[in-house]
Each structure stands twice: as C-alpha cells, then as structure tokens.
Amino acid sequence: MESSPPPSMETSKRRAAATASIASLTNDNSVLPIELIFFEILIRLPVKTLLKMRSVSKSWISRISTPEFVKAHLNFSANNREFSHHRVLSIRSGSHIHDDGHITRWRYFRTFSLYAVLYGESPCFPVELHNFGVSYNVLGSCDGLFVISKTWYDNDIENLFLWNPSIRKLSKLPYSGIDVRKRRFAYGFGYIECQNDYQIVEIVASKPSYLIADISVYSLRNNSWKTIQEFPSISLPENVKFVKGKLHWITGGGSGNNATWFNPGDEKFGNVALPNPSGDTFNWKLVSSSGNLCMTCDYRNKTDVWIMKEYGLAESWTIVGSIPKFVNKVVWPIFISHNDEILLQDVSGLVWWYVSRDDDSFDRPEDQTRCEYDRGSELNLYIESLVSPNSP
C-alpha cells in the first residue's frame, strides 16, 4: 500500500522551529494572550498536529485536553467549508474458510480525507484494529466517535466499544444487561446537548413478531446503562439516524408519511412528518448530513434526495438532488454540502460527486483509481476530533 513519504530533514527543522515559536509566545503574554493562541490559532490545526504539539509543555497537554478547547476545535472543524477536517472511514469485509470448516471473519479499516476524495490531493491510510478472528461492525458515529461491536463468526455481539480513530483510542463499554444473542437489534448514537453527554440507544426485538422488546440507553458521562420502562408497541427499526438529539426511523415497512423519534434525554417518543413524494416509490431511507435530517426516495429511474431545512417543519422538506439511475445502480448520499452538492456511494462502494441539479452531471473523484475505496466497502463520513471515548 502506498504510504506518505517521510518528511525531509529541512521540513522537520521548519516544523520544530514553528512549534518552538508558538511555544515561546505562551511565555510572553505581551506578544499574544494565551487564550488567543489556543482559541483563534490552534483550533484551526488538524488533530494529528495538535497531538504532536502536546509535547511542547505540560500546560499545553492540559489545555488541549480541556472540554472547552475540545468543543471549540470540534465546532471549527465541523463548520470548515474546505472539508479539510472531514474524513471518510472505509470498512471492507472479508472471510477465510479453514480446513475444519469454521469461518474466520475480518474487517479492514482505512481512512482518507474528504478533501482528498473531492480533489485527489492525498492517498488513503490504514487504521489498525486488532481484529483477527473477530469482526468489528460500525453501529453509529457522532463528533468523530464511533460505536463499534465486536462479533464472532456467528454474528452475535460480544462487546461494544467507543472508538476515536483520530486519536487512536478505544474504550470497552460495560454490558447493558440485555442479551442480544439470537435476537434482532438496532443502535443509535448521538450527542444530547442539554445533558452535555454522548448516549447510545440499544433497541432489541424478539422473534417472530420483531416488535420492540427492550430499550436501553448508555451514558458516556455516567459510564452506565439505564433501561427504558415504557415504549410503544412498534416494529424494530431497520435504518436509524440520530439528529437533533433524537433517534429517528421510518415505520410502516419503509414507506409512509411519518418517522418515529425517541429522545433518550427525556425518554419521550414522537413523530416527525416526512415529505410527500409524487408517483410510485419503492424504497425510502433516512439519511443524516451535517446535523440535518435527510431522506432518499427511490423510483425506477431516479433517486430523489430530500433535506429538512428546518427541523420539525414539514413544509421545509426540499429536494436537493434528483439523481438519475446510472448503470442500474442504487445510490445514496453520505454527505451534502452547504450549497447542496452531494457525495454519493453506490452498492459497490464507489464514490461519485453529484455536482449540478440543472444538468444532472456527475464527477468521479480524481483520487478514485489511486485510493480504490475498497469495492463493496462501507463508507462512513466523520469529523476529526479530540473527543475522548473514555468516560470523564
């Protein structure tokens, strides 16, 4: 695999000199206030650079790790319209059949920048996870954190983890108390702003009805699970999205005019209106992008992409792209930009950049041949962050 070349001696010297120059500023408040250095300058740097700069002094380690700086850096990265802090996690599956007949499954992770996808500026890089004999599945992501499950050959979940690939930290979560083996389940993960907490929702259904039987919520702040006692008698969701502090899913077999939501903060359920597409559709799917609730609506000859511009207002549903079917492939968005350009993935794992709603044009990223994007892989967009997967 292609890897980035090592920096030259001259480049290393320049980087060291730049770091030393910034460090010297922190010792002379007459030059620049320390708060200005951190919250106006350092928040613009990528995570990898910030991790290296923690070696400048002990005070830098503590300041870069404070909740205030972590949040400020995350907000700046999320709103960076050059997408230089946005990354894509590619997950490729594989298996090996042994002589005795048992199967070893594995997952291969690698990451590349969204900027590289769009403009072909840099190659992909592997992300190491010790996964021989097991398979890691991504169950949800938020603010650079991933909820992943460790499963064995029979696809039963053994453990749940929180993982931040940017800072290379993995944290094993406690057992929820609900046995998910031989049962169907769904997970949602998001940030609850009013509680300043990251929470995981575990929804489990039993055969043969597949009606929801158990719901548990994990709090990162408390590092513990709680059981939800009251919930409606509805079917287990197949596709869930965490938006605005609520977990959303479409009820009624993948079509209908409402989506159900669950707010783990106050343990309430409700509904949000979906758009009313014209004509005969055969598949609806919820999508989230940049904190917005989105939906794809498949027709025989096209896929419409909708976005809810103002959450909770049914009239704000807007079509941002009507994508013609090409090469008989189903596509879905993994990112919608601020000016409604759409990054698409098809069933083979390839990436397309939908540019114009006027002439239905597509661009295939220049870096596609070099990066390959693992045909058949699962792609997950995330933001580089310093958010720790460990409870406070």
RODO-2510 file (C-alpha; in nm, 4 decimals, decimal comma):
residues 392
     n   res          X          Y          Z
     1     m     0,0000     0,0000     0,0000
     2     e     0,1212     0,3481    -0,0801
     3     s     0,2277     0,5484     0,2226
     4     s     0,3193     0,9095     0,2720
     5     p     0,6907     0,9841     0,2292
     6     p     0,8871     1,0747     0,5424
     7     p     0,9463     1,4457     0,5849
     8     s     1,2862     1,5756     0,4869
     9     m     1,5341     1,6929     0,7493
    10     e     1,4731     2,0515     0,6418
    11     t     1,0955     2,0112     0,6731
    12     s     1,1335     1,8612     1,0196
    13     k     1,3523     2,1531     1,1250
    14     r     1,0950     2,4044     0,9978
    15     r     0,8148     2,2284     1,1852
    16     a     1,0217     2,2186     1,5042
    17     a     1,1048     2,5874     1,4673
    18     a     0,7391     2,6767     1,4119
    19     t     0,6337     2,4789     1,7178
    20     a     0,9054     2,6430     1,9263
    21     s     0,7956     2,9871     1,8047
    22     i     0,4359     2,9263     1,9086
    23     a     0,5523     2,7836     2,2400
    24     s     0,7592     3,0928     2,3088
    25     l     0,4506     3,3073     2,2627
    26     t     0,2824     3,1327     2,5545
    27     n     0,5630     3,2531     2,7818
    28     d     0,5252     3,6167     2,6798
    29     n     0,1723     3,7472     2,7309
    30     s     0,2780     4,0849     2,5914
    31     v     0,3025     3,9265     2,2468
    32     l    -0,0213     3,7254     2,2264
    33     p    -0,2646     3,6267     2,5017
    34     i    -0,2641     3,2540     2,5679
    35     e    -0,6409     3,2313     2,5079
    36     l    -0,5983     3,3913     2,1653
    37     i    -0,3290     3,1397     2,0714
    38     f    -0,5435     2,8421     2,1623
    39     f    -0,8910     2,9543     2,0596
    40     e    -0,8039     3,1509     1,7457
    41     i    -0,4944     2,9748     1,6129
    42     l    -0,4602     2,6214     1,7431
    43     i    -0,8258     2,5263     1,6901
    44     r    -0,7558     2,5504     1,3153
    45     l    -0,4952     2,2735     1,3236
    46     p    -0,5660     1,9075     1,2425
    47     v    -0,5807     1,6567     1,5267
    48     k    -0,2554     1,4886     1,4270
    49     t    -0,0657     1,8169     1,4581
    50     l    -0,2271     1,9004     1,7912
    51     l    -0,1281     1,5635     1,9333
    52     k     0,2333     1,6329     1,8400
    53     m     0,2201     1,9814     1,9906
    54     r     0,1185     1,8464     2,3307
    55     s     0,4871     1,7736     2,3827
    56     v     0,5637     2,1467     2,3954
    57     s     0,4895     2,1714     2,7679
    58     k     0,2787     2,0178     3,0435
    59     s     0,0468     2,3179     3,0341
    60     w    -0,0210     2,2517     2,6654
    61     i    -0,1229     1,8938     2,7413
    62     s    -0,3807     2,0102     2,9938
    63     r    -0,5107     2,2995     2,7812
    64     i    -0,5540     2,0960     2,4617
    65     s    -0,7389     1,8315     2,6632
    66     t    -0,9852     2,0701     2,8307
    67     p    -1,3550     2,0275     2,7390
    68     e    -1,3651     2,3924     2,6274
    69     f    -1,0834     2,3504     2,3750
    70     v    -1,2076     2,0093     2,2548
    71     k    -1,5520     2,1568     2,1863
    72     a    -1,4149     2,4718     2,0200
    73     h    -1,1912     2,2625     1,7937
    74     l    -1,4828     2,0328     1,7055
    75     n    -1,7117     2,3254     1,6179
    76     f    -1,4473     2,4867     1,3987
    77     s    -1,3780     2,1581     1,2198
    78     a    -1,7469     2,0860     1,1601
    79     n    -1,8021     2,4289     1,0035
    80     n    -1,4875     2,4267     0,7899
    81     r    -1,6218     2,4574     0,4356
    82     e    -1,2962     2,3403     0,2819
    83     f    -1,3687     1,9987     0,4409
    84     s    -1,0048     1,9703     0,5483
    85     h    -1,1086     1,8188     0,8838
    86     h    -1,3703     1,5829     0,7391
    87     r    -1,2666     1,2230     0,6810
    88     v    -1,4135     0,9027     0,5408
    89     l    -1,3751     0,5665     0,7137
    90     s    -1,3758     0,2781     0,4665
    91     i    -1,4671    -0,0630     0,6070
    92     r    -1,4117    -0,3705     0,3957
    93     s    -1,5309    -0,7172     0,4943
    94     g    -1,3641    -1,0497     0,4278
    95     s    -1,3603    -1,4086     0,5470
    96     h    -1,1492    -1,7234     0,5372
    97     i    -1,2812    -2,0804     0,5459
    98     h    -1,0461    -2,3085     0,7417
    99     d    -0,9801    -2,6765     0,6721
   100     d    -1,2045    -2,7802     0,9607
   101     g    -1,4915    -2,5806     0,8132
   102     h    -1,5128    -2,2910     1,0555
   103     i    -1,5032    -1,9371     0,9216
   104     t    -1,2822    -1,6500     1,0319
   105     r    -1,4257    -1,3088     0,9501
   106     w    -1,2322    -0,9854     0,9486
   107     r    -1,2766    -0,6157     0,8858
   108     y    -1,0182    -0,3921     0,7235
   109     f    -1,0342    -0,0231     0,8158
   110     r    -0,8699     0,2679     0,6414
   111     t    -0,9307     0,6388     0,6375
   112     f    -0,8880     0,9233     0,3904
   113     s    -0,9796     1,2907     0,3887
   114     l    -1,2975     1,4175     0,2259
   115     y    -1,0830     1,6849     0,0626
   116     a    -0,8784     1,4059    -0,0959
   117     v    -1,1950     1,2400    -0,2262
   118     l    -1,3114     1,5601    -0,3904
   119     y    -0,9817     1,6935    -0,5214
   120     g    -0,7403     1,3996    -0,5351
   121     e    -0,4805     1,5528    -0,3071
   122     s    -0,3696     1,2633    -0,0847
   123     p    -0,3758     0,8827    -0,0552
   124     c    -0,5564     0,6571     0,1940
   125     f    -0,4018     0,5346     0,5151
   126     p    -0,4793     0,2198     0,7151
   127     v    -0,6270     0,2359     1,0638
   128     e    -0,5151    -0,0532     1,2792
   129     l    -0,7530    -0,2574     1,4932
   130     h    -0,6568    -0,5950     1,6352
   131     n    -0,9352    -0,7943     1,4781
   132     f    -0,8047    -1,1391     1,3869
   133     g    -1,0781    -1,3957     1,4361
   134     v    -1,3434    -1,1338     1,5061
   135     s    -1,5359    -0,8746     1,3097
   136     y    -1,5866    -0,5131     1,4083
   137     n    -1,9109    -0,3540     1,2894
   138     v    -1,9857     0,0182     1,2956
   139     l    -2,3182     0,0825     1,4695
   140     g    -2,3137     0,4624     1,4729
   141     s    -2,0941     0,7713     1,4788
   142     c    -2,1016     1,1242     1,6160
   143     d    -1,8393     1,4001     1,6511
   144     g    -1,5528     1,1732     1,5480
   145     l    -1,6557     0,8901     1,7821
   146     f    -1,7690     0,5504     1,6522
   147     v    -1,9752     0,2880     1,8299
   148     i    -1,8390    -0,0464     1,7144
   149     s    -1,9320    -0,4002     1,8072
   150     k    -1,7024    -0,6982     1,8357
   151     t    -1,8694    -1,0060     1,6881
   152     w    -1,7620    -1,3661     1,6362
   153     y    -1,8283    -1,5995     1,3447
   154     d    -2,1964    -1,6459     1,4388
   155     n    -2,2577    -1,2676     1,4188
   156     d    -2,3519    -1,2477     1,7875
   157     i    -2,2340    -0,9275     1,9545
   158     e    -1,9850    -0,9911     2,2326
   159     n    -1,8730    -0,6397     2,3281
   160     l    -1,9404    -0,2773     2,2445
   161     f    -1,6674    -0,0139     2,2154
   162     l    -1,6338     0,3587     2,1634
   163     w    -1,3527     0,4410     1,9222
   164     n    -1,1934     0,7638     1,8047
   165     p    -0,9701     0,6813     1,5043
   166     s    -0,8209     1,0329     1,5008
   167     i    -0,6613     0,9991     1,8446
   168     r    -0,6351     0,6173     1,8193
   169     k    -0,8260     0,5474     2,1416
   170     l    -1,0609     0,2538     2,2006
   171     s    -1,2770     0,2107     2,5113
   172     k    -1,4712    -0,1024     2,6027
   173     l    -1,8240    -0,0344     2,7278
   174     p    -1,9956    -0,2108     3,0168
   175     y    -2,2583    -0,4768     2,9497
   176     s    -2,6074    -0,3340     2,9040
   177     g    -2,7764    -0,6213     3,0831
   178     i    -2,9795    -0,7179     2,7759
   179     d    -2,8917    -1,0395     2,5949
   180     v    -2,8943    -0,9638     2,2207
   181     r    -2,7842    -1,3094     2,1101
   182     k    -3,0146    -1,4724     1,8543
   183     r    -3,2283    -1,1575     1,8513
   184     r    -3,2596    -0,8619     1,6190
   185     f    -3,1250    -0,5285     1,7342
   186     a    -3,0607    -0,1703     1,6285
   187     y    -2,8346     0,1000     1,7700
   188     g    -2,8309     0,4767     1,7604
   189     f    -2,5605     0,7126     1,8843
   190     g    -2,5598     1,0870     1,9324
   191     y    -2,4909     1,3911     2,1460
   192     i    -2,7534     1,5144     2,3934
   193     e    -2,6775     1,8856     2,4198
   194     c    -2,8990     1,9625     2,7199
   195     q    -2,7116     1,6977     2,9203
   196     n    -2,3685     1,7540     2,7607
   197     d    -2,3481     1,3799     2,7116
   198     y    -2,2937     1,1216     2,4394
   199     q    -2,5507     0,8444     2,4542
   200     i    -2,6083     0,5088     2,2834
   201     v    -2,9578     0,3696     2,2339
   202     e    -2,9864    -0,0103     2,2168
   203     i    -3,3159    -0,1432     2,0770
   204     v    -3,3823    -0,5176     2,0819
   205     a    -3,6682    -0,7239     1,9364
   206     s    -3,7605    -1,0880     1,9748
   207     k    -3,8749    -1,3326     1,7109
   208     p    -4,1176    -1,3930     1,5494
   209     s    -4,3032    -1,0610     1,5848
   210     y    -3,9952    -0,8358     1,5777
   211     l    -4,1807    -0,5893     1,7974
   212     i    -3,9531    -0,3883     2,0251
   213     a    -3,8991    -0,5827     2,3474
   214     d    -3,6203    -0,3897     2,5246
   215     i    -3,4627    -0,0442     2,5067
   216     s    -3,1519     0,0592     2,6995
   217     v    -2,9573     0,3856     2,6962
   218     y    -2,5853     0,4184     2,7703
   219     s    -2,4460     0,7448     2,9076
   220     l    -2,0782     0,8190     2,8438
   221     r    -2,0808     1,0778     3,1226
   222     n    -2,2021     0,8217     3,3776
   223     n    -2,0458     0,5172     3,2085
   224     s    -2,3625     0,3206     3,2768
   225     w    -2,6804     0,1869     3,1155
   226     k    -3,0405     0,2505     3,2106
   227     t    -3,3483     0,0571     3,0974
   228     i    -3,6410     0,2394     2,9366
   229     q    -3,9576     0,1113     3,1018
   230     e    -4,2281     0,2472     2,8707
   231     f    -4,2297     0,2455     2,4907
   232     p    -4,4902     0,1976     2,2163
   233     s    -4,5618    -0,1379     2,0544
   234     i    -4,3848    -0,0844     1,7231
   235     s    -4,1573    -0,2850     1,4975
   236     l    -3,7809    -0,2804     1,5276
   237     p    -3,6289    -0,0134     1,3012
   238     e    -3,4006    -0,1221     1,0183
   239     n    -3,2470     0,2180     0,9481
   240     v    -3,1966     0,4664     1,2339
   241     k    -3,0466     0,8158     1,2327
   242     f    -2,9591     1,0371     1,5289
   243     v    -3,0483     1,4006     1,4546
   244     k    -3,1158     1,6936     1,6898
   245     g    -3,0722     1,4754     1,9965
   246     k    -3,3328     1,2235     1,8803
   247     l    -3,3192     0,8786     1,7241
   248     h    -3,5331     0,8599     1,4062
   249     w    -3,6638     0,5720     1,1985
   250     i    -3,9332     0,5142     0,9371
   251     t    -4,2229     0,2956     1,0428
   252     g    -4,4653     0,1103     0,8193
   253     g    -4,2315    -0,1064     0,6150
   254     g    -4,0123     0,1635     0,4653
   255     s    -4,2810     0,3996     0,3367
   256     g    -4,5281     0,6358     0,4960
   257     n    -4,5705     0,9983     0,5913
   258     n    -4,4130     0,9960     0,9369
   259     a    -4,0936     0,8931     1,1064
   260     t    -4,0889     0,7865     1,4697
   261     w    -3,8391     0,9504     1,7034
   262     f    -3,7121     0,8705     2,0511
   263     n    -3,5451     1,1275     2,2743
   264     p    -3,3173     0,9482     2,5243
   265     g    -3,2811     1,2710     2,7219
   266     d    -3,6432     1,2767     2,8421
   267     e    -3,7376     0,9228     2,7298
   268     k    -4,0234     1,0517     2,5129
   269     f    -4,1436     0,9246     2,1751
   270     g    -4,2999     1,1243     1,8924
   271     n    -4,3345     1,1655     1,5170
   272     v    -4,1890     1,3947     1,2558
   273     a    -4,3534     1,4488     0,9187
   274     l    -4,1854     1,3140     0,6063
   275     p    -4,2168     1,4645     0,2569
   276     n    -4,4940     1,3645     0,0200
   277     p    -4,3211     1,2410    -0,2955
   278     s    -4,5130     1,2151    -0,6193
   279     g    -4,5530     0,8924    -0,8148
   280     d    -4,4833     0,5360    -0,7138
   281     t    -4,1802     0,4821    -0,4935
   282     f    -4,0357     0,1516    -0,3823
   283     n    -3,7913     0,2439    -0,1064
   284     w    -3,7450     0,5222     0,1455
   285     k    -3,4324     0,5620     0,3543
   286     l    -3,3399     0,8102     0,6250
   287     v    -3,0013     0,9809     0,5991
   288     s    -2,8300     1,2429     0,8137
   289     s    -2,5808     1,5032     0,6979
   290     s    -2,4252     1,7947     0,8865
   291     g    -2,6847     1,7648     1,1622
   292     n    -2,9818     1,7663     0,9244
   293     l    -3,2482     1,5001     0,8741
   294     c    -3,2469     1,3804     0,5132
   295     m    -3,4244     1,1115     0,3139
   296     t    -3,3761     0,9279    -0,0128
   297     c    -3,6751     0,8225    -0,2183
   298     d    -3,6119     0,5609    -0,4866
   299     y    -3,8047     0,5442    -0,8120
   300     r    -3,7463     0,3106    -1,1024
   301     n    -3,5483     0,5685    -1,2974
   302     k    -3,4143     0,8073    -1,0322
   303     t    -3,3428     0,8710    -0,6654
   304     d    -3,4631     1,1927    -0,5036
   305     v    -3,2640     1,3334    -0,2116
   306     w    -3,4628     1,5410     0,0376
   307     i    -3,3377     1,7538     0,3264
   308     m    -3,5378     1,9045     0,6127
   309     k    -3,4095     2,2623     0,6130
   310     e    -3,5842     2,3496     0,9415
   311     y    -3,6242     2,0585     1,1786
   312     g    -3,9840     1,9803     1,2743
   313     l    -4,1364     2,1946     0,9985
   314     a    -4,2964     1,9682     0,7373
   315     e    -4,3034     2,2475     0,4781
   316     s    -3,9245     2,2796     0,4940
   317     w    -3,8610     1,9450     0,3200
   318     t    -3,6726     2,0313    -0,0007
   319     i    -3,5376     1,8204    -0,2871
   320     v    -3,1653     1,8955    -0,3173
   321     g    -3,1000     1,6451    -0,5946
   322     s    -3,2895     1,4236    -0,8352
   323     i    -3,0332     1,1640    -0,9333
   324     p    -3,0943     0,9558    -1,2461
   325     k    -3,0216     0,5851    -1,2214
   326     f    -2,6951     0,5106    -1,3977
   327     v    -2,5563     0,1676    -1,4774
   328     n    -2,8620     0,0290    -1,2942
   329     k    -2,7063     0,1115    -0,9588
   330     v    -2,8727     0,2246    -0,6389
   331     v    -2,7009     0,5251    -0,4819
   332     w    -2,7359     0,7047    -0,1514
   333     p    -2,5737     1,0207    -0,0124
   334     i    -2,3036     1,0134     0,2518
   335     f    -2,2569     1,3910     0,2574
   336     i    -2,4489     1,7019     0,1447
   337     s    -2,2503     2,0261     0,1299
   338     h    -2,3710     2,3724     0,2339
   339     n    -2,4571     2,4516    -0,1298
   340     d    -2,6411     2,1203    -0,1814
   341     e    -2,3685     1,9336    -0,3670
   342     i    -2,3976     1,5647    -0,2882
   343     l    -2,1341     1,2978    -0,2310
   344     l    -2,2826     0,9612    -0,3298
   345     q    -2,1955     0,5989    -0,2669
   346     d    -2,3257     0,3137    -0,4792
   347     v    -2,3748    -0,0503    -0,3850
   348     s    -2,0246    -0,1456    -0,4991
   349     g    -1,8660     0,1037    -0,2613
   350     l    -1,7612     0,3512    -0,5302
   351     v    -1,7955     0,7243    -0,4721
   352     w    -1,9498     0,9827    -0,7034
   353     w    -1,9768     1,3589    -0,6622
   354     y    -2,3124     1,4928    -0,7807
   355     v    -2,2428     1,8457    -0,8949
   356     s    -2,5407     2,0052    -1,0650
   357     r    -2,9157     1,9849    -1,0316
   358     d    -2,9505     2,1599    -1,3684
   359     d    -2,7729     1,9173    -1,6000
   360     d    -2,7616     1,6044    -1,3768
   361     s    -2,3827     1,5918    -1,4044
   362     f    -2,1554     1,3652    -1,2022
   363     d    -1,7875     1,3812    -1,1226
   364     r    -1,5956     1,0734    -1,0238
   365     p    -1,3224     1,1790    -0,7772
   366     e    -0,9769     1,2045    -0,9333
   367     d    -0,8274     1,0085    -0,6438
   368     q    -1,0582     0,7127    -0,7072
   369     t    -0,8067     0,4998    -0,9005
   370     r    -0,5268     0,5639    -0,6535
   371     c    -0,7373     0,5153    -0,3411
   372     e    -0,9687     0,2437    -0,4766
   373     y    -1,2156     0,2974    -0,1899
   374     d    -1,2441    -0,0789    -0,1394
   375     r    -1,5138    -0,2045    -0,3737
   376     g    -1,8051    -0,3332    -0,1736
   377     s    -1,6910    -0,1447     0,1352
   378     e    -1,8978     0,0546     0,3802
   379     l    -1,8168     0,4260     0,3905
   380     n    -1,8685     0,6467     0,6968
   381     l    -1,8125     1,0213     0,6982
   382     y    -1,6792     1,1714     1,0211
   383     i    -1,5088     1,4810     1,1582
   384     e    -1,1622     1,4684     1,3094
   385     s    -1,1954     1,5426     1,6784
   386     l    -1,0243     1,5263     2,0158
   387     v    -1,3352     1,3856     2,1870
   388     s    -1,2321     1,1059     2,4215
   389     p    -1,4134     0,7699     2,4125
   390     n    -1,3460     0,7328     2,7849
   391     s    -1,5961     0,8495     3,0438
   392     p    -1,4929     1,1625     3,2423
***
